[in-house]
Amino acid sequence: MDITELLLKAMTLLGLGMTFVFMFLGLLMIAIKLLAMFVHADQPTVATKPVQKAIKPQSSDIDPKVVAAISSAVMQYRKRTTA
């Protein structure tokens, strides 16, 4: 085999390979576009803060200082975890 025949075979393989890849990617894009027409994406959801209800103590024997201490600890914890 001389160099001309080898180059001709190389160009043939190059052309066939590139054609195959081009056709495969083209079919893949067509399939994706067809699927996108039938399957709609979910609508984005907006995160909202949940409404917090005030909790009233059941019994009146709870010390208001303890309630204030627990409330401030919870507030500090929430500030630290959300930041």
mmCIF file of the N, C-alpha and C atoms, coordinates in Angstrom:
data_MODEL
# 
_entry.id   MODEL 
# 
loop_
_atom_site.group_PDB 
_atom_site.id 
_atom_site.type_symbol 
_atom_site.label_atom_id 
_atom_site.label_alt_id 
_atom_site.label_comp_id 
_atom_site.label_asym_id 
_atom_site.label_entity_id 
_atom_site.label_seq_id 
_atom_site.pdbx_PDB_ins_code 
_atom_site.Cartn_x 
_atom_site.Cartn_y 
_atom_site.Cartn_z 
_atom_site.occupancy 
_atom_site.B_iso_or_equiv 
_atom_site.pdbx_formal_charge 
_atom_site.auth_seq_id 
_atom_site.auth_comp_id 
_atom_site.auth_asym_id 
_atom_site.auth_atom_id 
_atom_site.pdbx_PDB_model_num 
ATOM 1   N N  . MET A 1 1  ? 0.842   -1.181 0.000  1.00 0.00 ? 1  MET A N  1 
ATOM 2   C CA . MET A 1 1  ? 0.000   0.000  0.000  1.00 0.00 ? 1  MET A CA 1 
ATOM 3   C C  . MET A 1 1  ? 0.886   1.242  0.000  1.00 0.00 ? 1  MET A C  1 
ATOM 4   N N  . ASP A 1 2  ? 0.516   2.150  -0.816 1.00 0.00 ? 2  ASP A N  1 
ATOM 5   C CA . ASP A 1 2  ? 1.274   3.390  -0.802 1.00 0.00 ? 2  ASP A CA 1 
ATOM 6   C C  . ASP A 1 2  ? 0.502   4.438  -0.006 1.00 0.00 ? 2  ASP A C  1 
ATOM 7   N N  . ILE A 1 3  ? 1.084   5.588  0.137  1.00 0.00 ? 3  ILE A N  1 
ATOM 8   C CA . ILE A 1 3  ? 0.556   6.639  0.992  1.00 0.00 ? 3  ILE A CA 1 
ATOM 9   C C  . ILE A 1 3  ? -0.786  7.170  0.491  1.00 0.00 ? 3  ILE A C  1 
ATOM 10  N N  . THR A 1 4  ? -0.997  7.156  -0.809 1.00 0.00 ? 4  THR A N  1 
ATOM 11  C CA . THR A 1 4  ? -2.247  7.668  -1.378 1.00 0.00 ? 4  THR A CA 1 
ATOM 12  C C  . THR A 1 4  ? -3.424  6.799  -0.956 1.00 0.00 ? 4  THR A C  1 
ATOM 13  N N  . GLU A 1 5  ? -3.252  5.495  -1.021 1.00 0.00 ? 5  GLU A N  1 
ATOM 14  C CA . GLU A 1 5  ? -4.329  4.578  -0.619 1.00 0.00 ? 5  GLU A CA 1 
ATOM 15  C C  . GLU A 1 5  ? -4.625  4.704  0.879  1.00 0.00 ? 5  GLU A C  1 
ATOM 16  N N  . LEU A 1 6  ? -3.589  4.855  1.686  1.00 0.00 ? 6  LEU A N  1 
ATOM 17  C CA . LEU A 1 6  ? -3.782  5.002  3.122  1.00 0.00 ? 6  LEU A CA 1 
ATOM 18  C C  . LEU A 1 6  ? -4.518  6.304  3.459  1.00 0.00 ? 6  LEU A C  1 
ATOM 19  N N  . LEU A 1 7  ? -4.141  7.374  2.777  1.00 0.00 ? 7  LEU A N  1 
ATOM 20  C CA . LEU A 1 7  ? -4.826  8.646  3.010  1.00 0.00 ? 7  LEU A CA 1 
ATOM 21  C C  . LEU A 1 7  ? -6.283  8.591  2.547  1.00 0.00 ? 7  LEU A C  1 
ATOM 22  N N  . LEU A 1 8  ? -6.546  7.898  1.461  1.00 0.00 ? 8  LEU A N  1 
ATOM 23  C CA . LEU A 1 8  ? -7.909  7.755  0.964  1.00 0.00 ? 8  LEU A CA 1 
ATOM 24  C C  . LEU A 1 8  ? -8.769  6.970  1.962  1.00 0.00 ? 8  LEU A C  1 
ATOM 25  N N  . LYS A 1 9  ? -8.229  5.889  2.521  1.00 0.00 ? 9  LYS A N  1 
ATOM 26  C CA . LYS A 1 9  ? -8.955  5.116  3.528  1.00 0.00 ? 9  LYS A CA 1 
ATOM 27  C C  . LYS A 1 9  ? -9.178  5.951  4.801  1.00 0.00 ? 9  LYS A C  1 
ATOM 28  N N  . ALA A 1 10 ? -8.175  6.717  5.174  1.00 0.00 ? 10 ALA A N  1 
ATOM 29  C CA . ALA A 1 10 ? -8.303  7.555  6.368  1.00 0.00 ? 10 ALA A CA 1 
ATOM 30  C C  . ALA A 1 10 ? -9.392  8.607  6.167  1.00 0.00 ? 10 ALA A C  1 
ATOM 31  N N  . MET A 1 11 ? -9.427  9.242  5.016  1.00 0.00 ? 11 MET A N  1 
ATOM 32  C CA . MET A 1 11 ? -10.452 10.245 4.736  1.00 0.00 ? 11 MET A CA 1 
ATOM 33  C C  . MET A 1 11 ? -11.842 9.612  4.683  1.00 0.00 ? 11 MET A C  1 
ATOM 34  N N  . THR A 1 12 ? -11.934 8.399  4.147  1.00 0.00 ? 12 THR A N  1 
ATOM 35  C CA . THR A 1 12 ? -13.221 7.706  4.102  1.00 0.00 ? 12 THR A CA 1 
ATOM 36  C C  . THR A 1 12 ? -13.716 7.412  5.516  1.00 0.00 ? 12 THR A C  1 
ATOM 37  N N  . LEU A 1 13 ? -12.834 6.892  6.360  1.00 0.00 ? 13 LEU A N  1 
ATOM 38  C CA . LEU A 1 13 ? -13.217 6.612  7.744  1.00 0.00 ? 13 LEU A CA 1 
ATOM 39  C C  . LEU A 1 13 ? -13.568 7.894  8.497  1.00 0.00 ? 13 LEU A C  1 
ATOM 40  N N  . LEU A 1 14 ? -12.828 8.951  8.235  1.00 0.00 ? 14 LEU A N  1 
ATOM 41  C CA . LEU A 1 14 ? -13.107 10.238 8.863  1.00 0.00 ? 14 LEU A CA 1 
ATOM 42  C C  . LEU A 1 14 ? -14.482 10.742 8.450  1.00 0.00 ? 14 LEU A C  1 
ATOM 43  N N  . GLY A 1 15 ? -14.777 10.677 7.185  1.00 0.00 ? 15 GLY A N  1 
ATOM 44  C CA . GLY A 1 15 ? -16.078 11.138 6.690  1.00 0.00 ? 15 GLY A CA 1 
ATOM 45  C C  . GLY A 1 15 ? -17.227 10.301 7.245  1.00 0.00 ? 15 GLY A C  1 
ATOM 46  N N  . LEU A 1 16 ? -17.062 8.982  7.258  1.00 0.00 ? 16 LEU A N  1 
ATOM 47  C CA . LEU A 1 16 ? -18.109 8.118  7.793  1.00 0.00 ? 16 LEU A CA 1 
ATOM 48  C C  . LEU A 1 16 ? -18.326 8.363  9.290  1.00 0.00 ? 16 LEU A C  1 
ATOM 49  N N  . GLY A 1 17 ? -17.249 8.505  10.021 1.00 0.00 ? 17 GLY A N  1 
ATOM 50  C CA . GLY A 1 17 ? -17.356 8.732  11.461 1.00 0.00 ? 17 GLY A CA 1 
ATOM 51  C C  . GLY A 1 17 ? -18.028 10.053 11.776 1.00 0.00 ? 17 GLY A C  1 
ATOM 52  N N  . MET A 1 18 ? -17.620 11.101 11.087 1.00 0.00 ? 18 MET A N  1 
ATOM 53  C CA . MET A 1 18 ? -18.214 12.410 11.343 1.00 0.00 ? 18 MET A CA 1 
ATOM 54  C C  . MET A 1 18 ? -19.682 12.443 10.920 1.00 0.00 ? 18 MET A C  1 
ATOM 55  N N  . THR A 1 19 ? -20.022 11.774 9.829  1.00 0.00 ? 19 THR A N  1 
ATOM 56  C CA . THR A 1 19 ? -21.414 11.707 9.386  1.00 0.00 ? 19 THR A CA 1 
ATOM 57  C C  . THR A 1 19 ? -22.267 10.973 10.411 1.00 0.00 ? 19 THR A C  1 
ATOM 58  N N  . PHE A 1 20 ? -21.755 9.855  10.925 1.00 0.00 ? 20 PHE A N  1 
ATOM 59  C CA . PHE A 1 20 ? -22.490 9.075  11.911 1.00 0.00 ? 20 PHE A CA 1 
ATOM 60  C C  . PHE A 1 20 ? -22.731 9.910  13.184 1.00 0.00 ? 20 PHE A C  1 
ATOM 61  N N  . VAL A 1 21 ? -21.711 10.585 13.666 1.00 0.00 ? 21 VAL A N  1 
ATOM 62  C CA . VAL A 1 21 ? -21.848 11.391 14.880 1.00 0.00 ? 21 VAL A CA 1 
ATOM 63  C C  . VAL A 1 21 ? -22.812 12.550 14.643 1.00 0.00 ? 21 VAL A C  1 
ATOM 64  N N  . PHE A 1 22 ? -22.713 13.212 13.509 1.00 0.00 ? 22 PHE A N  1 
ATOM 65  C CA . PHE A 1 22 ? -23.599 14.325 13.189 1.00 0.00 ? 22 PHE A CA 1 
ATOM 66  C C  . PHE A 1 22 ? -25.060 13.868 13.131 1.00 0.00 ? 22 PHE A C  1 
ATOM 67  N N  . MET A 1 23 ? -25.300 12.735 12.484 1.00 0.00 ? 23 MET A N  1 
ATOM 68  C CA . MET A 1 23 ? -26.669 12.228 12.386 1.00 0.00 ? 23 MET A CA 1 
ATOM 69  C C  . MET A 1 23 ? -27.199 11.797 13.756 1.00 0.00 ? 23 MET A C  1 
ATOM 70  N N  . PHE A 1 24 ? -26.368 11.163 14.561 1.00 0.00 ? 24 PHE A N  1 
ATOM 71  C CA . PHE A 1 24 ? -26.789 10.732 15.890 1.00 0.00 ? 24 PHE A CA 1 
ATOM 72  C C  . PHE A 1 24 ? -27.156 11.935 16.763 1.00 0.00 ? 24 PHE A C  1 
ATOM 73  N N  . LEU A 1 25 ? -26.323 12.961 16.760 1.00 0.00 ? 25 LEU A N  1 
ATOM 74  C CA . LEU A 1 25 ? -26.614 14.142 17.562 1.00 0.00 ? 25 LEU A CA 1 
ATOM 75  C C  . LEU A 1 25 ? -27.849 14.878 17.045 1.00 0.00 ? 25 LEU A C  1 
ATOM 76  N N  . GLY A 1 26 ? -28.030 14.920 15.750 1.00 0.00 ? 26 GLY A N  1 
ATOM 77  C CA . GLY A 1 26 ? -29.225 15.542 15.185 1.00 0.00 ? 26 GLY A CA 1 
ATOM 78  C C  . GLY A 1 26 ? -30.488 14.812 15.617 1.00 0.00 ? 26 GLY A C  1 
ATOM 79  N N  . LEU A 1 27 ? -30.470 13.480 15.550 1.00 0.00 ? 27 LEU A N  1 
ATOM 80  C CA . LEU A 1 27 ? -31.631 12.705 15.994 1.00 0.00 ? 27 LEU A CA 1 
ATOM 81  C C  . LEU A 1 27 ? -31.865 12.883 17.498 1.00 0.00 ? 27 LEU A C  1 
ATOM 82  N N  . LEU A 1 28 ? -30.797 12.989 18.248 1.00 0.00 ? 28 LEU A N  1 
ATOM 83  C CA . LEU A 1 28 ? -30.930 13.198 19.687 1.00 0.00 ? 28 LEU A CA 1 
ATOM 84  C C  . LEU A 1 28 ? -31.598 14.539 19.986 1.00 0.00 ? 28 LEU A C  1 
ATOM 85  N N  . MET A 1 29 ? -31.215 15.575 19.269 1.00 0.00 ? 29 MET A N  1 
ATOM 86  C CA . MET A 1 29 ? -31.832 16.890 19.467 1.00 0.00 ? 29 MET A CA 1 
ATOM 87  C C  . MET A 1 29 ? -33.304 16.874 19.070 1.00 0.00 ? 29 MET A C  1 
ATOM 88  N N  . ILE A 1 30 ? -33.634 16.193 17.995 1.00 0.00 ? 30 ILE A N  1 
ATOM 89  C CA . ILE A 1 30 ? -35.033 16.091 17.577 1.00 0.00 ? 30 ILE A CA 1 
ATOM 90  C C  . ILE A 1 30 ? -35.840 15.360 18.636 1.00 0.00 ? 30 ILE A C  1 
ATOM 91  N N  . ALA A 1 31 ? -35.290 14.275 19.176 1.00 0.00 ? 31 ALA A N  1 
ATOM 92  C CA . ALA A 1 31 ? -36.000 13.516 20.205 1.00 0.00 ? 31 ALA A CA 1 
ATOM 93  C C  . ALA A 1 31 ? -36.211 14.361 21.455 1.00 0.00 ? 31 ALA A C  1 
ATOM 94  N N  . ILE A 1 32 ? -35.227 15.143 21.838 1.00 0.00 ? 32 ILE A N  1 
ATOM 95  C CA . ILE A 1 32 ? -35.353 15.994 23.028 1.00 0.00 ? 32 ILE A CA 1 
ATOM 96  C C  . ILE A 1 32 ? -36.417 17.061 22.807 1.00 0.00 ? 32 ILE A C  1 
ATOM 97  N N  . LYS A 1 33 ? -36.450 17.658 21.630 1.00 0.00 ? 33 LYS A N  1 
ATOM 98  C CA . LYS A 1 33 ? -37.458 18.688 21.344 1.00 0.00 ? 33 LYS A CA 1 
ATOM 99  C C  . LYS A 1 33 ? -38.862 18.078 21.331 1.00 0.00 ? 33 LYS A C  1 
ATOM 100 N N  . LEU A 1 34 ? -39.003 16.861 20.783 1.00 0.00 ? 34 LEU A N  1 
ATOM 101 C CA . LEU A 1 34 ? -40.310 16.211 20.802 1.00 0.00 ? 34 LEU A CA 1 
ATOM 102 C C  . LEU A 1 34 ? -40.755 15.895 22.224 1.00 0.00 ? 34 LEU A C  1 
ATOM 103 N N  . LEU A 1 35 ? -39.830 15.425 23.043 1.00 0.00 ? 35 LEU A N  1 
ATOM 104 C CA . LEU A 1 35 ? -40.171 15.145 24.438 1.00 0.00 ? 35 LEU A CA 1 
ATOM 105 C C  . LEU A 1 35 ? -40.531 16.417 25.188 1.00 0.00 ? 35 LEU A C  1 
ATOM 106 N N  . ALA A 1 36 ? -39.868 17.512 24.885 1.00 0.00 ? 36 ALA A N  1 
ATOM 107 C CA . ALA A 1 36 ? -40.155 18.776 25.552 1.00 0.00 ? 36 ALA A CA 1 
ATOM 108 C C  . ALA A 1 36 ? -41.556 19.278 25.197 1.00 0.00 ? 36 ALA A C  1 
ATOM 109 N N  . MET A 1 37 ? -42.048 18.936 24.019 1.00 0.00 ? 37 MET A N  1 
ATOM 110 C CA . MET A 1 37 ? -43.400 19.351 23.653 1.00 0.00 ? 37 MET A CA 1 
ATOM 111 C C  . MET A 1 37 ? -44.448 18.571 24.438 1.00 0.00 ? 37 MET A C  1 
ATOM 112 N N  . PHE A 1 38 ? -44.176 17.314 24.744 1.00 0.00 ? 38 PHE A N  1 
ATOM 113 C CA . PHE A 1 38 ? -45.165 16.488 25.426 1.00 0.00 ? 38 PHE A CA 1 
ATOM 114 C C  . PHE A 1 38 ? -45.061 16.547 26.947 1.00 0.00 ? 38 PHE A C  1 
ATOM 115 N N  . VAL A 1 39 ? -43.874 16.762 27.474 1.00 0.00 ? 39 VAL A N  1 
ATOM 116 C CA . VAL A 1 39 ? -43.680 16.808 28.919 1.00 0.00 ? 39 VAL A CA 1 
ATOM 117 C C  . VAL A 1 39 ? -43.336 18.246 29.293 1.00 0.00 ? 39 VAL A C  1 
ATOM 118 N N  . HIS A 1 40 ? -44.251 18.887 29.997 1.00 0.00 ? 40 HIS A N  1 
ATOM 119 C CA . HIS A 1 40 ? -44.030 20.276 30.391 1.00 0.00 ? 40 HIS A CA 1 
ATOM 120 C C  . HIS A 1 40 ? -43.269 20.329 31.702 1.00 0.00 ? 40 HIS A C  1 
ATOM 121 N N  . ALA A 1 41 ? -42.428 21.323 31.832 1.00 0.00 ? 41 ALA A N  1 
ATOM 122 C CA . ALA A 1 41 ? -41.647 21.493 33.053 1.00 0.00 ? 41 ALA A CA 1 
ATOM 123 C C  . ALA A 1 41 ? -42.553 21.990 34.162 1.00 0.00 ? 41 ALA A C  1 
ATOM 124 N N  . ASP A 1 42 ? -42.197 21.657 35.396 1.00 0.00 ? 42 ASP A N  1 
ATOM 125 C CA . ASP A 1 42 ? -42.955 22.127 36.544 1.00 0.00 ? 42 ASP A CA 1 
ATOM 126 C C  . ASP A 1 42 ? -42.778 23.627 36.693 1.00 0.00 ? 42 ASP A C  1 
ATOM 127 N N  . GLN A 1 43 ? -43.818 24.256 37.174 1.00 0.00 ? 43 GLN A N  1 
ATOM 128 C CA . GLN A 1 43 ? -43.744 25.685 37.429 1.00 0.00 ? 43 GLN A CA 1 
ATOM 129 C C  . GLN A 1 43 ? -42.896 25.917 38.672 1.00 0.00 ? 43 GLN A C  1 
ATOM 130 N N  . PRO A 1 44 ? -42.051 26.929 38.671 1.00 0.00 ? 44 PRO A N  1 
ATOM 131 C CA . PRO A 1 44 ? -41.234 27.181 39.861 1.00 0.00 ? 44 PRO A CA 1 
ATOM 132 C C  . PRO A 1 44 ? -42.120 27.617 41.026 1.00 0.00 ? 44 PRO A C  1 
ATOM 133 N N  . THR A 1 45 ? -41.770 27.139 42.197 1.00 0.00 ? 45 THR A N  1 
ATOM 134 C CA . THR A 1 45 ? -42.546 27.499 43.376 1.00 0.00 ? 45 THR A CA 1 
ATOM 135 C C  . THR A 1 45 ? -41.806 28.574 44.152 1.00 0.00 ? 45 THR A C  1 
ATOM 136 N N  . VAL A 1 46 ? -42.568 29.466 44.742 1.00 0.00 ? 46 VAL A N  1 
ATOM 137 C CA . VAL A 1 46 ? -41.997 30.540 45.532 1.00 0.00 ? 46 VAL A CA 1 
ATOM 138 C C  . VAL A 1 46 ? -42.059 30.117 46.990 1.00 0.00 ? 46 VAL A C  1 
ATOM 139 N N  . ALA A 1 47 ? -40.906 30.121 47.633 1.00 0.00 ? 47 ALA A N  1 
ATOM 140 C CA . ALA A 1 47 ? -40.861 29.733 49.037 1.00 0.00 ? 47 ALA A CA 1 
ATOM 141 C C  . ALA A 1 47 ? -41.414 30.857 49.898 1.00 0.00 ? 47 ALA A C  1 
ATOM 142 N N  . THR A 1 48 ? -42.368 30.520 50.729 1.00 0.00 ? 48 THR A N  1 
ATOM 143 C CA . THR A 1 48 ? -42.934 31.502 51.638 1.00 0.00 ? 48 THR A CA 1 
ATOM 144 C C  . THR A 1 48 ? -42.683 31.041 53.062 1.00 0.00 ? 48 THR A C  1 
ATOM 145 N N  . LYS A 1 49 ? -42.598 32.005 53.938 1.00 0.00 ? 49 LYS A N  1 
ATOM 146 C CA . LYS A 1 49 ? -42.397 31.670 55.343 1.00 0.00 ? 49 LYS A CA 1 
ATOM 147 C C  . LYS A 1 49 ? -43.716 31.172 55.919 1.00 0.00 ? 49 LYS A C  1 
ATOM 148 N N  . PRO A 1 50 ? -43.658 30.103 56.688 1.00 0.00 ? 50 PRO A N  1 
ATOM 149 C CA . PRO A 1 50 ? -44.909 29.618 57.282 1.00 0.00 ? 50 PRO A CA 1 
ATOM 150 C C  . PRO A 1 50 ? -45.421 30.597 58.337 1.00 0.00 ? 50 PRO A C  1 
ATOM 151 N N  . VAL A 1 51 ? -46.722 30.674 58.441 1.00 0.00 ? 51 VAL A N  1 
ATOM 152 C CA . VAL A 1 51 ? -47.339 31.569 59.415 1.00 0.00 ? 51 VAL A CA 1 
ATOM 153 C C  . VAL A 1 51 ? -47.184 30.946 60.790 1.00 0.00 ? 51 VAL A C  1 
ATOM 154 N N  . GLN A 1 52 ? -46.626 31.712 61.712 1.00 0.00 ? 52 GLN A N  1 
ATOM 155 C CA . GLN A 1 52 ? -46.426 31.219 63.066 1.00 0.00 ? 52 GLN A CA 1 
ATOM 156 C C  . GLN A 1 52 ? -47.552 31.712 63.950 1.00 0.00 ? 52 GLN A C  1 
ATOM 157 N N  . LYS A 1 53 ? -48.158 30.773 64.635 1.00 0.00 ? 53 LYS A N  1 
ATOM 158 C CA . LYS A 1 53 ? -49.245 31.124 65.538 1.00 0.00 ? 53 LYS A CA 1 
ATOM 159 C C  . LYS A 1 53 ? -48.681 31.286 66.946 1.00 0.00 ? 53 LYS A C  1 
ATOM 160 N N  . ALA A 1 54 ? -49.274 32.216 67.672 1.00 0.00 ? 54 ALA A N  1 
ATOM 161 C CA . ALA A 1 54 ? -48.849 32.415 69.058 1.00 0.00 ? 54 ALA A CA 1 
ATOM 162 C C  . ALA A 1 54 ? -49.370 31.259 69.904 1.00 0.00 ? 54 ALA A C  1 
ATOM 163 N N  . ILE A 1 55 ? -48.477 30.691 70.694 1.00 0.00 ? 55 ILE A N  1 
ATOM 164 C CA . ILE A 1 55 ? -48.845 29.570 71.540 1.00 0.00 ? 55 ILE A CA 1 
ATOM 165 C C  . ILE A 1 55 ? -49.110 30.102 72.943 1.00 0.00 ? 55 ILE A C  1 
ATOM 166 N N  . LYS A 1 56 ? -50.293 29.828 73.410 1.00 0.00 ? 56 LYS A N  1 
ATOM 167 C CA . LYS A 1 56 ? -50.659 30.262 74.751 1.00 0.00 ? 56 LYS A CA 1 
ATOM 168 C C  . LYS A 1 56 ? -50.433 29.100 75.713 1.00 0.00 ? 56 LYS A C  1 
ATOM 169 N N  . PRO A 1 57 ? -49.860 29.382 76.876 1.00 0.00 ? 57 PRO A N  1 
ATOM 170 C CA . PRO A 1 57 ? -49.638 28.297 77.833 1.00 0.00 ? 57 PRO A CA 1 
ATOM 171 C C  . PRO A 1 57 ? -50.967 27.756 78.348 1.00 0.00 ? 57 PRO A C  1 
ATOM 172 N N  . GLN A 1 58 ? -51.012 26.447 78.590 1.00 0.00 ? 58 GLN A N  1 
ATOM 173 C CA . GLN A 1 58 ? -52.224 25.801 79.067 1.00 0.00 ? 58 GLN A CA 1 
ATOM 174 C C  . GLN A 1 58 ? -52.505 26.141 80.529 1.00 0.00 ? 58 GLN A C  1 
ATOM 175 N N  . SER A 1 59 ? -51.452 26.183 81.307 1.00 0.00 ? 59 SER A N  1 
ATOM 176 C CA . SER A 1 59 ? -51.672 26.472 82.722 1.00 0.00 ? 59 SER A CA 1 
ATOM 177 C C  . SER A 1 59 ? -51.009 27.794 83.079 1.00 0.00 ? 59 SER A C  1 
ATOM 178 N N  . SER A 1 60 ? -51.509 28.421 84.129 1.00 0.00 ? 60 SER A N  1 
ATOM 179 C CA . SER A 1 60 ? -50.997 29.725 84.508 1.00 0.00 ? 60 SER A CA 1 
ATOM 180 C C  . SER A 1 60 ? -49.848 29.639 85.506 1.00 0.00 ? 60 SER A C  1 
ATOM 181 N N  . ASP A 1 61 ? -49.385 28.420 85.837 1.00 0.00 ? 61 ASP A N  1 
ATOM 182 C CA . ASP A 1 61 ? -48.319 28.291 86.824 1.00 0.00 ? 61 ASP A CA 1 
ATOM 183 C C  . ASP A 1 61 ? -46.924 28.345 86.200 1.00 0.00 ? 61 ASP A C  1 
ATOM 184 N N  . ILE A 1 62 ? -46.823 28.664 84.892 1.00 0.00 ? 62 ILE A N  1 
ATOM 185 C CA . ILE A 1 62 ? -45.516 28.795 84.241 1.00 0.00 ? 62 ILE A CA 1 
ATOM 186 C C  . ILE A 1 62 ? -44.990 30.206 84.503 1.00 0.00 ? 62 ILE A C  1 
ATOM 187 N N  . ASP A 1 63 ? -43.749 30.267 84.933 1.00 0.00 ? 63 ASP A N  1 
ATOM 188 C CA . ASP A 1 63 ? -43.135 31.553 85.255 1.00 0.00 ? 63 ASP A CA 1 
ATOM 189 C C  . ASP A 1 63 ? -42.890 32.347 83.959 1.00 0.00 ? 63 ASP A C  1 
ATOM 190 N N  . PRO A 1 64 ? -43.310 33.596 83.867 1.00 0.00 ? 64 PRO A N  1 
ATOM 191 C CA . PRO A 1 64 ? -43.099 34.388 82.651 1.00 0.00 ? 64 PRO A CA 1 
ATOM 192 C C  . PRO A 1 64 ? -41.619 34.578 82.318 1.00 0.00 ? 64 PRO A C  1 
ATOM 193 N N  . LYS A 1 65 ? -40.750 34.550 83.309 1.00 0.00 ? 65 LYS A N  1 
ATOM 194 C CA . LYS A 1 65 ? -39.314 34.687 83.049 1.00 0.00 ? 65 LYS A CA 1 
ATOM 195 C C  . LYS A 1 65 ? -38.785 33.464 82.298 1.00 0.00 ? 65 LYS A C  1 
ATOM 196 N N  . VAL A 1 66 ? -39.302 32.288 82.622 1.00 0.00 ? 66 VAL A N  1 
ATOM 197 C CA . VAL A 1 66 ? -38.889 31.063 81.921 1.00 0.00 ? 66 VAL A CA 1 
ATOM 198 C C  . VAL A 1 66 ? -39.358 31.109 80.474 1.00 0.00 ? 66 VAL A C  1 
ATOM 199 N N  . VAL A 1 67 ? -40.583 31.569 80.283 1.00 0.00 ? 67 VAL A N  1 
ATOM 200 C CA . VAL A 1 67 ? -41.122 31.688 78.923 1.00 0.00 ? 67 VAL A CA 1 
ATOM 201 C C  . VAL A 1 67 ? -40.286 32.681 78.113 1.00 0.00 ? 67 VAL A C  1 
ATOM 202 N N  . ALA A 1 68 ? -39.911 33.790 78.718 1.00 0.00 ? 68 ALA A N  1 
ATOM 203 C CA . ALA A 1 68 ? -39.092 34.789 78.026 1.00 0.00 ? 68 ALA A CA 1 
ATOM 204 C C  . ALA A 1 68 ? -37.715 34.223 77.693 1.00 0.00 ? 68 ALA A C  1 
ATOM 205 N N  . ALA A 1 69 ? -37.124 33.454 78.613 1.00 0.00 ? 69 ALA A N  1 
ATOM 206 C CA . ALA A 1 69 ? -35.809 32.864 78.363 1.00 0.00 ? 69 ALA A CA 1 
ATOM 207 C C  . ALA A 1 69 ? -35.869 31.851 77.226 1.00 0.00 ? 69 ALA A C  1 
ATOM 208 N N  . ILE A 1 70 ? -36.898 31.026 77.229 1.00 0.00 ? 70 ILE A N  1 
ATOM 209 C CA . ILE A 1 70 ? -37.042 30.022 76.155 1.00 0.00 ? 70 ILE A CA 1 
ATOM 210 C C  . ILE A 1 70 ? -37.297 30.713 74.824 1.00 0.00 ? 70 ILE A C  1 
ATOM 211 N N  . SER A 1 71 ? -38.140 31.748 74.828 1.00 0.00 ? 71 SER A N  1 
ATOM 212 C CA . SER A 1 71 ? -38.432 32.470 73.584 1.00 0.00 ? 71 SER A CA 1 
ATOM 213 C C  . SER A 1 71 ? -37.182 33.118 73.011 1.00 0.00 ? 71 SER A C  1 
ATOM 214 N N  . SER A 1 72 ? -36.359 33.732 73.864 1.00 0.00 ? 72 SER A N  1 
ATOM 215 C CA . SER A 1 72 ? -35.153 34.375 73.348 1.00 0.00 ? 72 SER A CA 1 
ATOM 216 C C  . SER A 1 72 ? -34.154 33.335 72.855 1.00 0.00 ? 72 SER A C  1 
ATOM 217 N N  . ALA A 1 73 ? -34.090 32.170 73.504 1.00 0.00 ? 73 ALA A N  1 
ATOM 218 C CA . ALA A 1 73 ? -33.185 31.109 73.041 1.00 0.00 ? 73 ALA A CA 1 
ATOM 219 C C  . ALA A 1 73 ? -33.614 30.589 71.678 1.00 0.00 ? 73 ALA A C  1 
ATOM 220 N N  . VAL A 1 74 ? -34.918 30.425 71.494 1.00 0.00 ? 74 VAL A N  1 
ATOM 221 C CA . VAL A 1 74 ? -35.427 29.955 70.197 1.00 0.00 ? 74 VAL A CA 1 
ATOM 222 C C  . VAL A 1 74 ? -35.147 30.987 69.118 1.00 0.00 ? 74 VAL A C  1 
ATOM 223 N N  . MET A 1 75 ? -35.359 32.248 69.407 1.00 0.00 ? 75 MET A N  1 
ATOM 224 C CA . MET A 1 75 ? -35.091 33.309 68.431 1.00 0.00 ? 75 MET A CA 1 
ATOM 225 C C  . MET A 1 75 ? -33.617 33.341 68.030 1.00 0.00 ? 75 MET A C  1 
ATOM 226 N N  . GLN A 1 76 ? -32.721 33.217 69.013 1.00 0.00 ? 76 GLN A N  1 
ATOM 227 C CA . GLN A 1 76 ? -31.289 33.210 68.716 1.00 0.00 ? 76 GLN A CA 1 
ATOM 228 C C  . GLN A 1 76 ? -30.920 31.994 67.879 1.00 0.00 ? 76 GLN A C  1 
ATOM 229 N N  . TYR A 1 77 ? -31.510 30.855 68.165 1.00 0.00 ? 77 TYR A N  1 
ATOM 230 C CA . TYR A 1 77 ? -31.226 29.638 67.403 1.00 0.00 ? 77 TYR A CA 1 
ATOM 231 C C  . TYR A 1 77 ? -31.685 29.799 65.958 1.00 0.00 ? 77 TYR A C  1 
ATOM 232 N N  . ARG A 1 78 ? -32.881 30.353 65.764 1.00 0.00 ? 78 ARG A N  1 
ATOM 233 C CA . ARG A 1 78 ? -33.390 30.536 64.406 1.00 0.00 ? 78 ARG A CA 1 
ATOM 234 C C  . ARG A 1 78 ? -32.553 31.532 63.613 1.00 0.00 ? 78 ARG A C  1 
ATOM 235 N N  . LYS A 1 79 ? -32.104 32.581 64.252 1.00 0.00 ? 79 LYS A N  1 
ATOM 236 C CA . LYS A 1 79 ? -31.245 33.563 63.567 1.00 0.00 ? 79 LYS A CA 1 
ATOM 237 C C  . LYS A 1 79 ? -29.920 32.922 63.159 1.00 0.00 ? 79 LYS A C  1 
ATOM 238 N N  . ARG A 1 80 ? -29.377 32.081 64.025 1.00 0.00 ? 80 ARG A N  1 
ATOM 239 C CA . ARG A 1 80 ? -28.077 31.462 63.736 1.00 0.00 ? 80 ARG A CA 1 
ATOM 240 C C  . ARG A 1 80 ? -28.180 30.416 62.643 1.00 0.00 ? 80 ARG A C  1 
ATOM 241 N N  . THR A 1 81 ? -29.276 29.640 62.612 1.00 0.00 ? 81 THR A N  1 
ATOM 242 C CA . THR A 1 81 ? -29.400 28.590 61.609 1.00 0.00 ? 81 THR A CA 1 
ATOM 243 C C  . THR A 1 81 ? -29.820 29.120 60.257 1.00 0.00 ? 81 THR A C  1 
ATOM 244 N N  . THR A 1 82 ? -30.542 30.223 60.177 1.00 0.00 ? 82 THR A N  1 
ATOM 245 C CA . THR A 1 82 ? -30.963 30.750 58.883 1.00 0.00 ? 82 THR A CA 1 
ATOM 246 C C  . THR A 1 82 ? -29.915 31.637 58.246 1.00 0.00 ? 82 THR A C  1 
ATOM 247 N N  . ALA A 1 83 ? -28.985 32.141 59.018 1.00 0.00 ? 83 ALA A N  1 
ATOM 248 C CA . ALA A 1 83 ? -27.974 33.047 58.469 1.00 0.00 ? 83 ALA A CA 1 
ATOM 249 C C  . ALA A 1 83 ? -26.842 32.298 57.843 1.00 0.00 ? 83 ALA A C  1 
# 
